[in-house]
Amino acid sequence: MTCIIVDDEPLAREGLEAMIAEISQVQVLGKFANAPAALKFLEENTPDVVFLDIQMPKVTGLEFATQLPKNTLVIFTTAYSQYALQSYELDAIDYLLKPLEKERLQKAINKAVIYKSLLSDATEKTVVQETGKEYLLVKADRRFYKINFGDILFIEGLKDYVVLHTAKQKLITAMNLKTIQQKLPPLQFLRVSKSYIVNMAVIDSFDTYNLYIGEHEIPIGEVYKTEFFSRYLNGAEE
């Protein structure tokens, strides 16, 4: 897997490159101090992942992310936690706070490897073939998978696809969140941000900004908070 680093701080660029070399086999193709320089590089190169700072001169990381190729994954690296939700709405796969921790960086890289594979496999156009009262029937790799609604932990929007997360597997299908939400039981599943639909029955805990399902941390969007807190708390009282 290949990547580039875009950060206006020289020490941050060097430090991240050294950390990547120490913990993974990811090849760093280039380091750039601003978005225009990185965009020029991308005219002739296609890294799998962009490690992207947010607060930069000329063009911010959030603005730059909207200009990236469809299958290029984004991992934001920033000192500012307040941009986390907005980053996920731009289909970033992770959001790392500075100073970076090796364990957290490794987790983000592992996720990028998985998602790169999923996006590659999606060229066969995995599709939802049928919806039953208690399941989705998904066709992938010339096989049919029966996914019970109760086994779905959450559904994540990724570029032009959605990823069905269960405890045992991840399946990607060429469909947007709005379309797949219409196929789900409305009392069991709730959209909690632009990029996530969750199974209300499997939520372990939540705070003001995120909910937690096992080791997964899922942001709660501002416009979705009122309905989430109302639905979740009322359900807990029943």
Short mmCIF file of the C-alpha atoms (twelve columns), coordinates in Angstrom:
data_MODEL
# 
_entry.id   MODEL 
# 
loop_
_atom_site.group_PDB 
_atom_site.id 
_atom_site.type_symbol 
_atom_site.label_atom_id 
_atom_site.label_alt_id 
_atom_site.label_comp_id 
_atom_site.label_asym_id 
_atom_site.label_seq_id 
_atom_site.Cartn_x 
_atom_site.Cartn_y 
_atom_site.Cartn_z 
_atom_site.pdbx_PDB_model_num 
ATOM 1   C CA . MET A 1   0.000   0.000   0.000   1 
ATOM 2   C CA . THR A 2   1.216   3.513   -0.810  1 
ATOM 3   C CA . CYS A 3   0.564   6.912   0.759   1 
ATOM 4   C CA . ILE A 4   1.455   10.589  0.752   1 
ATOM 5   C CA . ILE A 5   1.702   12.988  3.704   1 
ATOM 6   C CA . VAL A 6   0.284   16.518  3.470   1 
ATOM 7   C CA . ASP A 7   1.119   18.778  6.426   1 
ATOM 8   C CA . ASP A 8   2.465   22.321  6.645   1 
ATOM 9   C CA . GLU A 9   4.673   21.446  9.653   1 
ATOM 10  C CA . PRO A 10  8.061   19.960  8.604   1 
ATOM 11  C CA . LEU A 11  8.556   18.128  11.897  1 
ATOM 12  C CA . ALA A 12  5.090   16.604  11.634  1 
ATOM 13  C CA . ARG A 13  5.827   15.322  8.124   1 
ATOM 14  C CA . GLU A 14  9.164   13.816  9.118   1 
ATOM 15  C CA . GLY A 15  7.797   12.330  12.323  1 
ATOM 16  C CA . LEU A 16  4.847   10.671  10.611  1 
ATOM 17  C CA . GLU A 17  7.059   9.227   7.868   1 
ATOM 18  C CA . ALA A 18  9.417   7.765   10.464  1 
ATOM 19  C CA . MET A 19  6.530   6.293   12.454  1 
ATOM 20  C CA . ILE A 20  4.967   4.731   9.346   1 
ATOM 21  C CA . ALA A 21  8.305   3.145   8.411   1 
ATOM 22  C CA . GLU A 22  8.639   1.702   11.895  1 
ATOM 23  C CA . ILE A 23  5.221   0.086   12.235  1 
ATOM 24  C CA . SER A 24  4.099   -0.908  8.732   1 
ATOM 25  C CA . GLN A 25  5.015   -1.790  5.157   1 
ATOM 26  C CA . VAL A 26  3.270   1.287   3.744   1 
ATOM 27  C CA . GLN A 27  5.417   3.096   1.171   1 
ATOM 28  C CA . VAL A 28  5.513   6.892   1.461   1 
ATOM 29  C CA . LEU A 29  5.561   8.260   -2.095  1 
ATOM 30  C CA . GLY A 30  5.929   11.898  -1.129  1 
ATOM 31  C CA . LYS A 31  5.576   14.598  1.539   1 
ATOM 32  C CA . PHE A 32  3.996   17.989  0.846   1 
ATOM 33  C CA . ALA A 33  3.672   21.245  2.775   1 
ATOM 34  C CA . ASN A 34  0.396   22.305  1.155   1 
ATOM 35  C CA . ALA A 35  -2.538  21.030  -0.852  1 
ATOM 36  C CA . PRO A 36  -1.640  22.609  -4.244  1 
ATOM 37  C CA . ALA A 37  1.739   20.841  -4.249  1 
ATOM 38  C CA . ALA A 38  0.040   17.541  -3.390  1 
ATOM 39  C CA . LEU A 39  -2.584  18.032  -6.105  1 
ATOM 40  C CA . LYS A 40  0.138   18.526  -8.695  1 
ATOM 41  C CA . PHE A 41  1.727   15.243  -7.595  1 
ATOM 42  C CA . LEU A 42  -1.643  13.485  -7.839  1 
ATOM 43  C CA . GLU A 43  -1.978  14.439  -11.495 1 
ATOM 44  C CA . GLU A 44  0.446   11.632  -12.340 1 
ATOM 45  C CA . ASN A 45  0.407   9.455   -9.211  1 
ATOM 46  C CA . THR A 46  -2.318  7.537   -7.363  1 
ATOM 47  C CA . PRO A 47  -1.444  6.729   -3.742  1 
ATOM 48  C CA . ASP A 48  -3.843  4.502   -1.850  1 
ATOM 49  C CA . VAL A 49  -3.976  6.756   1.222   1 
ATOM 50  C CA . VAL A 50  -3.480  10.440  2.016   1 
ATOM 51  C CA . PHE A 51  -2.446  11.393  5.547   1 
ATOM 52  C CA . LEU A 52  -3.872  14.895  5.678   1 
ATOM 53  C CA . ASP A 53  -3.529  17.790  8.106   1 
ATOM 54  C CA . ILE A 54  -6.519  20.144  8.381   1 
ATOM 55  C CA . GLN A 55  -5.236  23.590  9.360   1 
ATOM 56  C CA . MET A 56  -2.997  24.535  6.421   1 
ATOM 57  C CA . PRO A 57  -2.428  27.755  4.436   1 
ATOM 58  C CA . LYS A 58  -3.920  28.285  0.948   1 
ATOM 59  C CA . VAL A 59  -6.244  25.275  1.013   1 
ATOM 60  C CA . THR A 60  -7.402  23.504  4.179   1 
ATOM 61  C CA . GLY A 61  -7.302  19.762  4.501   1 
ATOM 62  C CA . LEU A 62  -11.097 19.648  4.521   1 
ATOM 63  C CA . GLU A 63  -11.229 21.517  1.219   1 
ATOM 64  C CA . PHE A 64  -8.469  19.378  -0.266  1 
ATOM 65  C CA . ALA A 65  -10.267 16.144  0.649   1 
ATOM 66  C CA . THR A 66  -13.167 17.043  -1.660  1 
ATOM 67  C CA . GLN A 67  -10.760 17.141  -4.628  1 
ATOM 68  C CA . LEU A 68  -9.236  13.689  -4.182  1 
ATOM 69  C CA . PRO A 69  -9.885  10.764  -6.552  1 
ATOM 70  C CA . LYS A 70  -12.837 8.552   -5.656  1 
ATOM 71  C CA . ASN A 71  -10.849 5.524   -4.485  1 
ATOM 72  C CA . THR A 72  -8.163  7.440   -2.560  1 
ATOM 73  C CA . LEU A 73  -8.602  6.935   1.185   1 
ATOM 74  C CA . VAL A 74  -8.139  9.807   3.637   1 
ATOM 75  C CA . ILE A 75  -6.795  9.717   7.188   1 
ATOM 76  C CA . PHE A 76  -6.829  13.130  8.854   1 
ATOM 77  C CA . THR A 77  -3.984  14.007  11.236  1 
ATOM 78  C CA . THR A 78  -4.621  17.155  13.254  1 
ATOM 79  C CA . ALA A 79  -4.283  18.810  16.635  1 
ATOM 80  C CA . TYR A 80  -7.923  19.947  16.567  1 
ATOM 81  C CA . SER A 81  -10.656 17.558  17.708  1 
ATOM 82  C CA . GLN A 82  -13.545 19.815  16.635  1 
ATOM 83  C CA . TYR A 83  -13.260 18.786  12.973  1 
ATOM 84  C CA . ALA A 84  -13.820 15.078  13.581  1 
ATOM 85  C CA . LEU A 85  -17.463 14.920  12.579  1 
ATOM 86  C CA . GLN A 86  -16.933 17.036  9.473   1 
ATOM 87  C CA . SER A 87  -14.069 14.796  8.421   1 
ATOM 88  C CA . TYR A 88  -16.261 11.685  8.489   1 
ATOM 89  C CA . GLU A 89  -18.844 13.478  6.373   1 
ATOM 90  C CA . LEU A 90  -16.069 13.756  3.761   1 
ATOM 91  C CA . ASP A 91  -15.683 9.943   3.807   1 
ATOM 92  C CA . ALA A 92  -12.429 9.970   5.788   1 
ATOM 93  C CA . ILE A 93  -11.733 6.506   7.180   1 
ATOM 94  C CA . ASP A 94  -10.041 7.780   10.329  1 
ATOM 95  C CA . TYR A 95  -9.171  10.877  12.337  1 
ATOM 96  C CA . LEU A 96  -5.933  10.947  14.342  1 
ATOM 97  C CA . LEU A 97  -5.142  13.595  16.938  1 
ATOM 98  C CA . LYS A 98  -1.619  14.951  17.347  1 
ATOM 99  C CA . PRO A 99  0.676   14.024  18.939  1 
ATOM 100 C CA . LEU A 100 0.185   10.734  17.127  1 
ATOM 101 C CA . GLU A 101 0.407   7.467   19.008  1 
ATOM 102 C CA . LYS A 102 1.938   4.420   17.324  1 
ATOM 103 C CA . GLU A 103 -0.842  2.075   18.410  1 
ATOM 104 C CA . ARG A 104 -3.526  4.422   17.118  1 
ATOM 105 C CA . LEU A 105 -1.678  4.953   13.831  1 
ATOM 106 C CA . GLN A 106 -1.307  1.211   13.379  1 
ATOM 107 C CA . LYS A 107 -5.055  0.783   13.877  1 
ATOM 108 C CA . ALA A 108 -5.745  3.423   11.201  1 
ATOM 109 C CA . ILE A 109 -3.346  1.763   8.743   1 
ATOM 110 C CA . ASN A 110 -4.904  -1.650  9.361   1 
ATOM 111 C CA . LYS A 111 -8.313  -0.131  8.618   1 
ATOM 112 C CA . ALA A 112 -6.964  1.416   5.404   1 
ATOM 113 C CA . VAL A 113 -5.650  -1.970  4.260   1 
ATOM 114 C CA . ILE A 114 -9.058  -3.566  4.833   1 
ATOM 115 C CA . TYR A 115 -10.947 -0.775  3.086   1 
ATOM 116 C CA . LYS A 116 -8.557  -0.783  0.128   1 
ATOM 117 C CA . SER A 117 -9.319  -4.475  -0.308  1 
ATOM 118 C CA . LEU A 118 -13.056 -3.871  0.030   1 
ATOM 119 C CA . LEU A 119 -13.027 -1.134  -2.598  1 
ATOM 120 C CA . SER A 120 -11.046 -3.360  -4.941  1 
ATOM 121 C CA . ASP A 121 -13.489 -6.228  -4.463  1 
ATOM 122 C CA . ALA A 122 -16.378 -3.847  -5.092  1 
ATOM 123 C CA . THR A 123 -15.496 -3.760  -8.783  1 
ATOM 124 C CA . GLU A 124 -17.788 -6.787  -9.088  1 
ATOM 125 C CA . LYS A 125 -20.664 -4.550  -7.960  1 
ATOM 126 C CA . THR A 126 -21.891 -6.367  -4.898  1 
ATOM 127 C CA . VAL A 127 -25.618 -5.720  -4.642  1 
ATOM 128 C CA . VAL A 128 -28.522 -6.252  -2.264  1 
ATOM 129 C CA . GLN A 129 -30.661 -8.762  -4.148  1 
ATOM 130 C CA . GLU A 130 -33.621 -9.087  -1.806  1 
ATOM 131 C CA . THR A 131 -34.988 -7.911  1.514   1 
ATOM 132 C CA . GLY A 132 -36.929 -10.250 3.804   1 
ATOM 133 C CA . LYS A 133 -38.708 -9.534  7.061   1 
ATOM 134 C CA . GLU A 134 -35.591 -10.359 9.063   1 
ATOM 135 C CA . TYR A 135 -32.690 -10.276 6.599   1 
ATOM 136 C CA . LEU A 136 -30.918 -8.828  3.582   1 
ATOM 137 C CA . LEU A 137 -29.796 -11.118 0.760   1 
ATOM 138 C CA . VAL A 138 -26.490 -9.793  -0.606  1 
ATOM 139 C CA . LYS A 139 -24.762 -11.094 -3.733  1 
ATOM 140 C CA . ALA A 140 -20.960 -10.866 -3.627  1 
ATOM 141 C CA . ASP A 141 -18.218 -12.835 -5.389  1 
ATOM 142 C CA . ARG A 142 -20.848 -14.920 -7.207  1 
ATOM 143 C CA . ARG A 143 -22.286 -16.069 -3.884  1 
ATOM 144 C CA . PHE A 144 -25.377 -15.059 -1.933  1 
ATOM 145 C CA . TYR A 145 -25.037 -14.003 1.705   1 
ATOM 146 C CA . LYS A 146 -28.036 -13.952 4.024   1 
ATOM 147 C CA . ILE A 147 -27.411 -11.165 6.529   1 
ATOM 148 C CA . ASN A 148 -29.864 -11.165 9.420   1 
ATOM 149 C CA . PHE A 149 -30.810 -7.675  10.585  1 
ATOM 150 C CA . GLY A 150 -29.911 -8.639  14.139  1 
ATOM 151 C CA . ASP A 151 -26.356 -9.474  13.061  1 
ATOM 152 C CA . ILE A 152 -25.713 -6.030  11.541  1 
ATOM 153 C CA . LEU A 153 -23.801 -3.801  13.958  1 
ATOM 154 C CA . PHE A 154 -23.773 -0.690  11.784  1 
ATOM 155 C CA . ILE A 155 -23.625 0.444   8.176   1 
ATOM 156 C CA . GLU A 156 -20.996 2.908   7.019   1 
ATOM 157 C CA . GLY A 157 -21.011 5.112   3.929   1 
ATOM 158 C CA . LEU A 158 -17.744 4.907   1.973   1 
ATOM 159 C CA . LYS A 159 -17.410 6.875   -1.265  1 
ATOM 160 C CA . ASP A 160 -20.094 5.489   -3.618  1 
ATOM 161 C CA . TYR A 161 -20.637 2.384   -1.496  1 
ATOM 162 C CA . VAL A 162 -21.877 1.265   1.887   1 
ATOM 163 C CA . VAL A 163 -20.117 -1.199  4.185   1 
ATOM 164 C CA . LEU A 164 -22.232 -3.642  6.184   1 
ATOM 165 C CA . HIS A 165 -20.441 -4.380  9.458   1 
ATOM 166 C CA . THR A 166 -21.320 -7.565  11.323  1 
ATOM 167 C CA . ALA A 167 -19.402 -9.236  14.144  1 
ATOM 168 C CA . LYS A 168 -17.948 -11.744 11.658  1 
ATOM 169 C CA . GLN A 169 -17.454 -9.875  8.387   1 
ATOM 170 C CA . LYS A 170 -17.656 -6.706  6.328   1 
ATOM 171 C CA . LEU A 171 -19.511 -6.605  3.020   1 
ATOM 172 C CA . ILE A 172 -19.451 -3.663  0.631   1 
ATOM 173 C CA . THR A 173 -22.230 -2.889  -1.816  1 
ATOM 174 C CA . ALA A 174 -22.761 -0.237  -4.494  1 
ATOM 175 C CA . MET A 175 -25.567 1.652   -2.800  1 
ATOM 176 C CA . ASN A 176 -25.955 4.876   -0.844  1 
ATOM 177 C CA . LEU A 177 -27.057 5.100   2.798   1 
ATOM 178 C CA . LYS A 178 -30.458 6.572   1.984   1 
ATOM 179 C CA . THR A 179 -31.320 3.656   -0.289  1 
ATOM 180 C CA . ILE A 180 -30.210 0.917   2.080   1 
ATOM 181 C CA . GLN A 181 -31.938 2.614   5.024   1 
ATOM 182 C CA . GLN A 182 -35.236 2.174   3.197   1 
ATOM 183 C CA . LYS A 183 -34.640 -1.590  3.247   1 
ATOM 184 C CA . LEU A 184 -34.063 -1.750  7.015   1 
ATOM 185 C CA . PRO A 185 -36.605 -2.025  9.880   1 
ATOM 186 C CA . PRO A 186 -37.071 1.635   10.963  1 
ATOM 187 C CA . LEU A 187 -37.594 0.776   14.631  1 
ATOM 188 C CA . GLN A 188 -34.330 -1.178  14.790  1 
ATOM 189 C CA . PHE A 189 -31.996 1.025   12.743  1 
ATOM 190 C CA . LEU A 190 -31.305 4.735   13.007  1 
ATOM 191 C CA . ARG A 191 -29.147 7.069   10.968  1 
ATOM 192 C CA . VAL A 192 -26.868 8.951   13.371  1 
ATOM 193 C CA . SER A 193 -24.735 10.951  10.928  1 
ATOM 194 C CA . LYS A 194 -24.251 11.548  7.228   1 
ATOM 195 C CA . SER A 195 -22.045 8.451   7.079   1 
ATOM 196 C CA . TYR A 196 -23.514 5.965   9.594   1 
ATOM 197 C CA . ILE A 197 -26.641 3.929   10.310  1 
ATOM 198 C CA . VAL A 198 -26.581 1.908   13.545  1 
ATOM 199 C CA . ASN A 199 -28.455 -1.036  15.018  1 
ATOM 200 C CA . MET A 200 -29.954 0.494   18.150  1 
ATOM 201 C CA . ALA A 201 -29.968 -2.855  19.968  1 
ATOM 202 C CA . VAL A 202 -26.187 -3.297  19.951  1 
ATOM 203 C CA . ILE A 203 -25.055 0.143   21.194  1 
ATOM 204 C CA . ASP A 204 -22.866 -0.314  24.266  1 
ATOM 205 C CA . SER A 205 -22.535 3.322   25.383  1 
ATOM 206 C CA . PHE A 206 -22.516 6.914   24.166  1 
ATOM 207 C CA . ASP A 207 -21.418 10.415  25.084  1 
ATOM 208 C CA . THR A 208 -22.231 13.852  23.697  1 
ATOM 209 C CA . TYR A 209 -20.387 13.311  20.430  1 
ATOM 210 C CA . ASN A 210 -20.007 9.567   19.818  1 
ATOM 211 C CA . LEU A 211 -21.620 6.210   20.391  1 
ATOM 212 C CA . TYR A 212 -19.707 2.970   20.912  1 
ATOM 213 C CA . ILE A 213 -20.337 -0.529  19.576  1 
ATOM 214 C CA . GLY A 214 -17.621 -2.850  20.783  1 
ATOM 215 C CA . GLU A 215 -14.331 -1.260  19.733  1 
ATOM 216 C CA . HIS A 216 -16.034 0.937   17.139  1 
ATOM 217 C CA . GLU A 217 -16.422 4.666   17.819  1 
ATOM 218 C CA . ILE A 218 -19.163 6.237   15.698  1 
ATOM 219 C CA . PRO A 219 -19.759 10.019  15.537  1 
ATOM 220 C CA . ILE A 220 -23.220 11.452  16.164  1 
ATOM 221 C CA . GLY A 221 -24.058 14.270  13.752  1 
ATOM 222 C CA . GLU A 222 -25.486 17.518  15.106  1 
ATOM 223 C CA . VAL A 223 -28.689 17.295  13.072  1 
ATOM 224 C CA . TYR A 224 -29.231 13.692  14.214  1 
ATOM 225 C CA . LYS A 225 -28.595 14.132  17.952  1 
ATOM 226 C CA . THR A 226 -32.127 15.008  19.064  1 
ATOM 227 C CA . GLU A 227 -33.681 11.955  17.438  1 
ATOM 228 C CA . PHE A 228 -30.880 9.669   18.604  1 
ATOM 229 C CA . PHE A 229 -31.051 10.699  22.265  1 
ATOM 230 C CA . SER A 230 -34.850 10.586  22.232  1 
ATOM 231 C CA . ARG A 231 -35.043 7.155   20.587  1 
ATOM 232 C CA . TYR A 232 -32.215 5.598   22.572  1 
ATOM 233 C CA . LEU A 233 -33.205 6.881   25.998  1 
ATOM 234 C CA . ASN A 234 -36.892 6.153   25.521  1 
ATOM 235 C CA . GLY A 235 -36.018 2.644   24.375  1 
ATOM 236 C CA . ALA A 236 -33.795 2.124   27.434  1 
ATOM 237 C CA . GLU A 237 -36.683 2.999   29.741  1 
ATOM 238 C CA . GLU A 238 -39.045 0.441   28.220  1 
# 
